[in-house]
Amino acid sequence: MPEKVLKKLSVSVLPQWKVCFFASILAGLFAHLYKITNWLPNWDSLVFRYDGQNMIALGRWFLPVVCAPSSFYDLPFLSGLLAIVFHALGAVCICKILNVQKKVTAALIGAVLVSFPTVTSVMMYNYVADGYSIAFFLAALAALYLTSEKPKFLLASVLIALSVGIYQAYITVTVMLVLLKLLDEMIYHKKTLGTVLKQAGKILLFGILGVVIYGVVLKLLLGVYSVELLDYQGVNTAASLSGLNLRDSLYVIRQTFLGCFFDVFRGVRVSVVINAVIFLVTLVSSVIHIIRARLYRKPMTLLSMFILGILLVLGAGALAFVNAGVDYHNLMLMGYAVFYLFFLILYERKPTTVKCWIVLTVAVVLIANQVVIANVSYHKAQIAYEKSYGVLLRIADRIEQTPGAEDCARILVVGALDNSEAYSVNLAPDITGITDGYIIRADDETVGQSVLCSALSDYCEMDYEFVSGAEKQQLMQREPVSSMGKWPAKDCVAVVDDTVVIKLGTEGENE
């Protein structure tokens, strides 16, 4: 009977896992309730308000599958709530990986992960928030199967392929959790170097198999649908590894790490101080334990720990090795949340009263700060949306007042509004998907988007086909287009043949 199955399932779930899950839900609501109960779109939301998410050309072949159950509409509450739930489930997997025994540790892990700034960025791309959260869950589950006492390597490989098939950046979550597990076992569980190396070898082998499975499926689907990979974030060069540049990759990794945790160039902020305390306490506690456990008498083991520590920084930025030109924005940084887990598990690794109070106090401050960052981000998103909506109505009015516009079926958008180029808001760290400027951006011909065209259709019932490519370049050379003033000049809107032309800015200036 169903009730017996549910009762058996409830008994099999450890108390600390339940605490982790519900702490994640509670912290998730504190952090993201503003977003999931309001319509706060960004530029992509205006284009993808309803979209089948067929992003094979970006290598995300599994994304439409996981987004389909919640519909292909951008639904703030449903997709946002699912995102919180799947991040909570991923946190439970991490508790299992680290063999967390204490409820306090479990609660802190769940709350820190679900309020991490990358989740805030994911929420701003709400139309894929549920999909990306499933990618995180699958990445954590893959790490669990790779590192468990009875590993399920083949299943883990498949899960890696599926996670990467949703969004490639989540491969770093699996990498980081595996490295965390290996380092934790060497420091606190006295695993021998030989045992760890043997385990690491198998994990690496099946991790590579997962990436190969992803690549094979992608290749097959590209052939079936006769699609080519787009020139976006190095996706089209990743398979050939033509973007490899070790020096540039290491520079990107260093800058991303410092920008994520220690961005002091814009002043010493609360988050920087918190991160400094967390890294310092983690390092000091680890060194003290190594001395007390006399692990320094094993130089090879000590060297291996050091190498694993270096690999953590490299693993968090692993995508930079595939393409040094990658724009490592906050949406891609979920793997960096693992650095906080080293600190949180100190609560039950050789605990002392002082250490437990330090971990608890600092972790609560960290969670509170992340919640504040999330809410400030959504407030800024609301202001940007309302400001952009006002400009959109003015643009629609100007078009209606232009003689001949009522007979046009196409629109040519030249340039973009001033103060519309930023895609991250200036917080600590920068939150991708939010701007202090306008969310009406320049046309993106690489992925076939016209934000203005989509917004006019949804909000003003003005349906146009947007002009792009060679035809756009030809029209821009013609009179009166070439001599038009830019928004809000009186002559920024014109009709050429059957096309409405609006000049928002200088072409290429804000792209």
C-alpha positions in Angstrom: 0.0 0.0 0.0 1.2 3.6 -0.7 1.1 4.6 3.0 3.4 1.6 3.9 5.8 2.6 1.1 5.9 6.2 2.3 6.4 5.1 6.0 9.3 2.9 5.0 10.8 5.7 2.9 10.4 8.1 5.9 12.2 5.7 8.2 15.1 5.2 5.8 15.7 9.0 5.6 18.1 10.0 8.4 17.0 12.8 10.7 20.0 15.0 9.7 18.9 14.7 6.0 15.4 15.9 6.9 16.9 18.8 8.8 19.1 19.7 5.8 16.2 19.6 3.4 13.8 21.7 5.5 16.5 24.1 6.4 17.2 24.6 2.7 13.6 25.2 2.0 13.3 27.8 4.8 16.5 29.6 3.9 15.5 29.4 0.2 12.2 31.2 1.0 14.0 33.9 3.0 16.4 34.4 0.1 14.2 34.0 -2.9 10.5 34.6 -1.9 10.8 38.1 -3.4 11.6 36.6 -6.8 9.2 33.7 -6.9 6.2 35.8 -5.9 6.9 38.6 -8.4 7.4 39.0 -12.1 11.0 40.4 -12.3 12.3 39.6 -15.8 15.6 40.3 -17.3 16.5 40.7 -21.0 16.5 36.9 -21.6 13.2 36.5 -19.7 11.5 38.9 -22.2 12.7 36.7 -25.1 12.1 33.3 -23.4 8.8 34.0 -21.7 7.6 30.9 -23.6 10.3 28.9 -25.3 10.9 25.2 -25.9 14.5 25.5 -24.6 15.8 23.6 -27.6 19.4 24.6 -27.0 21.3 21.8 -28.8 23.3 24.5 -30.6 24.6 25.5 -27.2 25.4 21.9 -26.2 22.5 21.7 -23.7 20.6 18.8 -25.2 19.0 17.6 -22.0 17.7 21.0 -20.9 14.3 20.8 -22.8 13.6 17.4 -21.2 13.9 18.6 -17.6 12.2 21.9 -18.3 9.2 20.3 -20.0 7.3 19.0 -16.9 6.9 22.6 -15.5 5.9 23.8 -19.0 8.0 26.0 -21.2 6.6 29.2 -19.7 8.6 31.4 -17.4 6.6 30.8 -14.2 8.2 32.5 -11.3 6.5 30.6 -8.4 6.5 27.1 -9.9 10.0 27.2 -11.5 11.4 29.1 -8.5 10.0 26.7 -5.9 11.3 23.7 -7.9 14.7 25.3 -8.0 14.7 25.6 -4.2 13.6 22.0 -3.8 16.2 20.5 -6.1 19.0 22.6 -4.5 17.7 21.2 -1.2 17.9 17.7 -2.5 21.4 18.3 -3.8 22.4 19.6 -0.3 21.1 16.3 1.1 23.3 14.4 -1.3 26.3 16.4 0.0 25.4 15.6 3.6 25.5 11.9 2.6 28.9 12.4 0.7 30.5 14.0 3.8 28.8 11.5 6.2 27.3 14.4 8.2 26.0 13.3 11.6 25.0 16.5 13.3 21.8 18.3 12.6 23.4 21.7 13.0 26.0 20.9 10.3 23.2 19.6 8.0 21.1 22.7 8.5 24.0 25.0 7.8 25.0 23.1 4.6 21.5 23.3 3.2 21.1 27.0 4.1 24.4 28.1 2.7 24.0 26.3 -0.6 20.4 27.4 -1.3 21.3 31.1 -0.6 24.6 31.0 -2.4 24.8 34.0 -4.9 24.9 31.6 -7.9 21.4 30.4 -7.0 20.3 34.1 -7.0 21.7 34.4 -10.6 19.9 31.2 -11.6 16.6 32.6 -10.3 17.0 35.6 -12.6 17.0 33.2 -15.5 13.8 31.7 -14.1 12.7 30.0 -17.3 15.5 27.5 -16.8 15.8 27.8 -13.0 14.2 24.4 -12.5 16.4 22.8 -15.1 19.6 24.3 -13.8 18.7 23.2 -10.2 18.2 19.7 -11.5 21.7 19.9 -13.1 23.1 20.8 -9.6 21.2 17.9 -8.0 22.4 15.4 -10.7 26.0 16.7 -10.3 25.8 16.2 -6.5 24.2 12.8 -7.0 27.0 11.8 -9.4 29.6 12.8 -6.8 27.8 10.7 -4.2 27.8 7.6 -6.4 31.5 8.1 -7.3 32.7 8.4 -3.7 30.3 6.0 -1.8 31.6 2.9 -0.1 30.0 0.8 -2.9 30.5 3.1 -5.9 28.1 3.0 -8.8 30.5 4.3 -11.4 28.5 3.7 -14.6 25.4 5.3 -13.1 27.6 8.3 -12.0 29.0 8.6 -15.5 25.4 8.8 -16.9 24.4 11.4 -14.3 27.5 13.5 -15.2 26.5 13.4 -18.9 22.9 14.4 -18.1 24.0 17.2 -15.8 26.4 18.6 -18.4 23.7 18.2 -21.0 21.6 20.7 -19.0 24.3 23.3 -18.3 28.0 22.5 -18.8 29.2 24.6 -15.8 27.8 22.1 -13.3 30.6 19.7 -14.1 32.6 21.8 -11.6 30.2 20.8 -8.8 31.0 17.2 -9.3 34.7 17.8 -9.5 34.8 20.0 -6.4 32.7 17.5 -4.3 35.0 14.7 -5.2 38.1 16.7 -4.3 36.5 17.7 -1.1 35.7 14.1 -0.2 39.2 12.9 -1.0 40.8 15.7 1.0 38.5 15.2 4.0 39.3 11.5 4.1 43.0 12.1 4.0 43.0 14.8 6.8 40.3 13.5 9.1 39.8 9.8 8.3 43.5 8.9 7.9 42.9 7.2 4.5 46.3 6.0 3.1 47.8 7.7 0.1 47.6 4.4 -1.9 43.9 4.0 -1.2 43.1 7.6 -2.1 45.1 7.4 -5.3 43.4 4.2 -6.3 40.0 5.7 -5.6 40.9 8.9 -7.5 42.0 7.0 -10.5 38.7 5.2 -10.9 36.8 8.4 -10.3 38.8 10.2 -13.0 38.2 7.4 -15.4 34.5 7.3 -15.0 34.3 11.1 -14.9 35.9 11.2 -18.3 33.5 8.5 -19.4 30.6 10.8 -18.4 32.0 13.7 -20.5 32.5 11.3 -23.4 28.9 10.1 -23.2 27.8 13.7 -23.2 29.9 14.5 -26.3 28.7 11.4 -28.2 25.0 12.2 -27.5 25.6 15.8 -28.5 27.3 14.8 -31.8 24.5 12.4 -32.7 21.8 15.1 -32.0 23.7 17.7 -34.0 23.7 15.3 -36.9 20.0 14.3 -36.5 18.8 17.9 -36.4 21.4 19.3 -38.8 22.5 21.9 -36.3 26.0 23.4 -35.7 27.3 24.6 -32.4 27.1 28.4 -31.9 30.0 30.6 -31.3 28.9 31.4 -27.7 31.2 31.1 -24.7 33.6 28.9 -26.7 30.9 26.1 -27.1 31.9 25.5 -30.7 35.6 25.1 -30.0 35.3 23.1 -26.8 35.2 19.7 -28.4 38.3 20.4 -30.6 40.1 21.9 -27.6 41.3 24.6 -30.0 40.8 27.2 -27.2 43.5 25.7 -25.0 45.9 28.3 -23.5 47.4 27.3 -20.1 48.7 30.7 -19.1 45.5 32.5 -20.0 43.4 29.8 -18.3 45.4 30.1 -15.0 44.9 33.8 -15.1 41.1 33.5 -15.6 41.0 31.0 -12.7 43.0 33.2 -10.4 40.9 36.3 -11.2 37.6 34.4 -10.8 38.6 33.0 -7.4 39.7 36.4 -6.1 36.6 38.1 -7.6 34.3 35.5 -6.0 35.7 35.7 -2.5 38.2 38.6 -2.1 37.1 41.4 -4.4 38.7 44.3 -2.4 39.2 46.6 -5.3 35.8 48.2 -4.8 36.3 48.4 -1.0 36.3 46.0 1.8 32.7 44.6 2.1 31.0 42.4 4.6 31.3 39.4 2.3 35.0 39.8 1.9 35.5 39.9 5.7 33.3 36.8 6.2 35.3 35.0 3.5 38.6 35.9 5.0 37.5 34.6 8.4 36.1 31.4 6.8 39.3 30.6 4.8 41.6 31.5 7.8 39.7 29.3 10.3 39.5 26.4 7.8 43.3 26.6 7.1 44.3 27.0 10.8 42.0 24.1 11.9 43.3 21.8 9.2 47.0 22.6 10.1 46.4 22.1 13.8 44.8 18.7 13.1 47.6 17.7 10.8 50.1 18.5 13.5 48.2 16.7 16.2 47.6 13.7 14.1 51.3 13.7 13.2 50.5 13.6 9.5 53.6 15.7 8.9 55.6 12.5 9.4 54.2 11.3 6.1 55.7 13.8 3.5 54.0 12.1 0.5 50.6 12.3 2.2 51.3 15.9 3.1 52.3 16.7 -0.4 49.2 15.0 -1.8 47.0 17.1 0.5 48.7 20.3 -0.8 48.2 19.2 -4.4 44.5 18.5 -3.7 44.2 21.9 -2.2 45.6 23.4 -5.4 43.4 21.2 -7.5 40.4 22.7 -5.6 41.1 26.1 -7.0 41.8 24.7 -10.4 38.7 22.4 -10.3 36.4 25.3 -9.5 37.5 27.0 -12.7 37.9 23.9 -14.8 36.0 25.3 -17.8 38.7 27.9 -18.2 41.0 25.1 -19.4 38.6 24.2 -22.2 38.5 27.8 -23.4 40.6 30.5 -21.8 38.2 33.1 -23.4 35.2 32.0 -21.4 33.4 34.7 -19.5 33.2 33.2 -16.1 30.2 35.0 -14.7 28.3 34.2 -11.5 25.8 31.9 -13.2 28.7 29.4 -13.7 30.2 29.5 -10.2 28.1 27.0 -8.2 31.3 24.9 -7.8 32.8 27.7 -5.7 30.1 27.0 -3.0 32.1 23.9 -2.1 34.8 26.0 -0.5 32.4 26.9 2.3 31.7 23.2 3.0 35.3 22.8 4.3 34.5 25.3 6.9 31.0 23.9 7.8 32.1 20.4 8.4 34.6 21.6 11.0 31.6 21.6 13.3 31.9 17.9 13.6 35.5 17.1 12.6 37.3 16.9 15.9 34.9 19.4 17.5 35.7 21.7 20.4 33.4 24.1 22.1 35.2 27.1 20.7 35.4 25.8 17.2 31.8 24.8 17.1 30.7 28.3 18.3 33.0 30.0 15.7 31.6 27.8 12.9 28.0 28.3 13.9 28.3 32.1 14.4 30.2 32.8 11.2 28.0 30.5 9.2 24.8 32.2 10.4 26.4 35.6 9.4 27.3 34.2 6.0 23.8 32.9 5.4 22.2 36.2 6.5 24.6 38.1 4.2 23.7 35.9 1.3 20.0 36.3 2.0 20.5 40.1 2.0 22.4 40.0 -1.3 19.6 38.0 -2.9 16.9 40.5 -1.7 18.9 43.5 -2.8 19.5 41.9 -6.2 15.8 41.3 -6.7 15.0 44.9 -5.6 17.4 46.2 -8.2 15.9 43.8 -10.8 12.4 45.3 -10.0 13.7 48.8 -10.5 15.4 47.9 -13.8 12.3 46.2 -15.1 9.9 49.1 -14.2 12.3 51.6 -15.7 12.6 49.6 -18.9 8.8 49.1 -19.1 8.4 52.9 -19.0 10.8 53.3 -21.9 9.1 50.5 -23.8 5.8 52.3 -23.7 7.4 55.5 -24.9 9.0 53.6 -27.8 5.6 52.0 -28.7 4.0 55.5 -28.7 6.7 56.8 -31.0 6.3 54.0 -33.4 2.5 54.5 -33.5 3.0 58.2 -34.2 5.3 57.5 -37.2 3.4 57.7 -40.5 3.3 54.4 -42.3 4.2 52.3 -39.3 0.8 50.7 -39.1 1.5 48.9 -42.4 4.9 47.5 -41.4 5.5 43.9 -40.6 9.2 44.1 -39.7 11.4 46.1 -37.4 15.1 47.1 -37.5 16.7 47.8 -34.1 19.9 49.8 -34.4 22.2 49.7 -31.3 20.9 49.7 -27.8 19.9 52.2 -25.1 22.6 53.9 -23.1 23.2 52.1 -19.8 21.8 48.8 -21.1 25.1 46.9 -21.6 25.7 45.6 -18.0 24.5 42.1 -17.4 25.7 41.9 -13.7 24.8 44.1 -10.8 27.7 45.5 -8.8 27.4 43.6 -5.5 29.8 41.2 -3.9 30.1 39.1 -5.9 28.5 40.5 -9.0 25.1 38.9 -9.6 24.6 37.9 -13.2 21.2 38.5 -14.8 20.6 41.8 -13.1 21.5 45.3 -14.1 21.1 48.8 -12.7 20.4 50.0 -16.2 17.8 48.9 -18.8 16.8 45.3 -19.6 16.0 46.3 -23.2 19.3 45.3 -24.8 20.8 45.2 -28.3 19.8 42.4 -30.6 21.8 39.2 -30.2 22.2 37.7 -33.7 24.3 34.9 -32.4 21.4 33.3 -30.6 18.7 35.0 -32.7 17.2 37.3 -30.0 15.6 40.7 -30.3 14.6 41.8 -26.8 12.8 44.9 -28.0 10.9 42.9 -30.6 9.8 40.3 -28.0 8.8 43.0 -25.5 6.7 45.0 -28.0 4.9 41.8 -28.9 4.1 40.8 -25.3 3.4 44.2 -23.7 2.1 46.3 -26.6 0.6 43.7 -29.1 2.9 45.0 -31.8 4.2 41.9 -33.7 7.2 42.4 -35.8 9.8 40.2 -37.5 13.2 41.6 -36.6 15.7 42.3 -39.3 19.2 40.9 -38.9 22.4 39.8 -40.7 23.4 41.1 -44.1 20.0 42.7 -44.7 20.4 44.7 -41.5 23.8 45.9 -42.6 22.4 47.0 -46.0 19.5 48.9 -44.5 21.7 50.7 -42.1 23.7 52.2 -45.0 20.5 53.6 -46.6 19.0 57.0 -46.1 17.3 58.0 -43.8 18.7 55.3 -41.5 22.3 56.3 -41.7 21.5 59.9 -40.6 19.0 59.2 -37.9 19.4 60.5 -34.4 19.5 58.0 -31.5 16.9 57.7 -28.8 15.2 59.9 -27.7 15.8 62.2 -30.6 12.8 63.2 -32.7 14.1 61.4 -35.7 15.1 58.2 -34.0 12.1 56.3 -35.5 11.5 56.1 -39.2 9.8 53.8 -41.8 11.8 52.4 -44.7 9.8 50.4 -47.2 7.9 47.8 -45.0 10.2 48.2 -42.0 10.0 50.2 -38.9 13.5 51.4 -38.0 14.4 52.6 -34.5 17.8 53.8 -33.5 18.4 53.2 -29.8 22.1 53.9 -30.0 25.3 53.5 -32.0 25.5 50.0 -33.5 28.0 47.8 -31.6 28.6 50.4 -28.9 26.7 48.7 -26.1 27.0 45.1 -27.2 
